[in-house]
Amino acid sequence: MQDMIKRIIDADNEAKLLEEKSRKTAEARKEEIERQSKEMYDNYISDALETVKKNDAYEEQKTEKEWEEISARQQSVMIKLNSDYENNCDRWADEIVSRVLADD
């Protein structure tokens, strides 16, 4: 009878040890999964920030180029308008005066 009780106690102790080992293993796996998840998240965020920096630089260059093209076109138009004015201002003034006086 004593032997049987000892075997039951031993089996119970073994079960408790096995349960504790399983709990520790599960906890270790959970921690590893959390660590890997955080590492993956950090890598993803790092890559995303790098992509944003590259896109910002590209968009800034593109915008600067477009601004230079627009400025060049505006300068060209301004030169043409000034040239037209210089070449035609007297004729335009005379025509405006003659039209105003003709309507009276």
Phi and psi in degrees as a GROMACS rama.xvg file:
@    title "Ramachandran Plot"
@    xaxis  label "Phi"
@    yaxis  label "Psi"
@TYPE xy
-60.0808  -41.2734  GLN-2
-62.9856  -39.9938  ASP-3
-68.0739  -41.4946  MET-4
-64.1187  -42.2144  ILE-5
-61.1418  -42.1053  LYS-6
-65.8165  -37.6635  ARG-7
-65.2391  -44.8578  ILE-8
-63.1726  -43.4167  ILE-9
-61.2259  -43.1005  ASP-10
-64.1886  -40.0566  ALA-11
-64.38  -43.9563  ASP-12
-62.9954  -40.7948  ASN-13
-62.9644  -42.1912  GLU-14
-62.8469  -40.568  ALA-15
-64.962  -42.0466  LYS-16
-63.6378  -42.5883  LEU-17
-64.3303  -41.2195  LEU-18
-63.4852  -43.7719  GLU-19
-63.5079  -41.9276  GLU-20
-62.8129  -43.8952  LYS-21
-63.0247  -41.3611  SER-22
-62.7829  -44.2376  ARG-23
-65.4262  -39.7104  LYS-24
-63.7355  -44.2969  THR-25
-62.9377  -42.076  ALA-26
-64.2022  -42.6393  GLU-27
-62.8077  -41.0958  ALA-28
-64.7816  -42.5543  ARG-29
-60.1255  -45.8418  LYS-30
-62.6183  -39.8877  GLU-31
-64.533  -42.5859  GLU-32
-63.6675  -42.9297  ILE-33
-63.0916  -41.2907  GLU-34
-63.3666  -45.5  ARG-35
-65.2039  -38.9841  GLN-36
-62.2233  -44.9736  SER-37
-63.6485  -41.9136  LYS-38
-62.1636  -43.7795  GLU-39
-63.7823  -43.0594  MET-40
-62.1892  -47.5412  TYR-41
-60.3484  -41.5396  ASP-42
-63.7378  -42.7589  ASN-43
-62.0448  -47.113  TYR-44
-62.9415  -42.0696  ILE-45
-61.0009  -46.2459  SER-46
-62.741  -41.3616  ASP-47
-63.7077  -42.804  ALA-48
-64.3353  -38.3775  LEU-49
-64.1109  -42.0427  GLU-50
-62.9319  -41.9256  THR-51
-62.2755  -42.279  VAL-52
-60.5423  -44.9361  LYS-53
-62.8883  -43.992  LYS-54
-64.3764  -40.1163  ASN-55
-60.3484  -45.9863  ASP-56
-62.6559  -43.4507  ALA-57
-62.7789  -47.6049  TYR-58
-63.6806  -36.9012  GLU-59
-65.4363  -43.7716  GLU-60
-63.3034  -43.5582  GLN-61
-62.1023  -44.3415  LYS-62
-65.2096  -41.1934  THR-63
-62.1398  -42.381  GLU-64
-63.7848  -44.4238  LYS-65
-62.524  -40.5484  GLU-66
-61.9787  -43.0479  TRP-67
-63.0005  -40.5402  GLU-68
-65.2445  -43.173  GLU-69
-64.43  -42.8075  ILE-70
-62.2836  -40.9718  SER-71
-64.2061  -42.2185  ALA-72
-64.8491  -41.8258  ARG-73
-63.3763  -41.2332  GLN-74
-62.8461  -41.9872  GLN-75
-62.8605  -44.1046  SER-76
-64.8018  -40.7874  VAL-77
-62.8894  -41.3139  MET-78
-62.5806  -43.7663  ILE-79
-64.6794  -43.9938  LYS-80
-63.2004  -42.7234  LEU-81
-63.1828  -39.8179  ASN-82
-64.3583  -45.7861  SER-83
-60.3018  -41.9519  ASP-84
-62.9667  -48.5194  TYR-85
-59.8881  -39.916  GLU-86
-77.9573  -25.0573  ASN-87
-123.958  0.482897  ASN-88
-59.286  -42.3713  CYS-89
-66.3859  -43.7894  ASP-90
-63.574  -41.5578  ARG-91
-65.4356  -42.1521  TRP-92
-62.6839  -44.5695  ALA-93
-62.1758  -41.4215  ASP-94
-66.382  -40.5266  GLU-95
-62.5594  -45.4076  ILE-96
-62.8481  -44.527  VAL-97
-66.6217  -34.506  SER-98
-69.5755  -39.8282  ARG-99
-66.2587  -43.6582  VAL-100
-71.8457  -28.942  LEU-101
-72.0214  -29.9645  ALA-102
-76.875  -18.5182  ASP-103
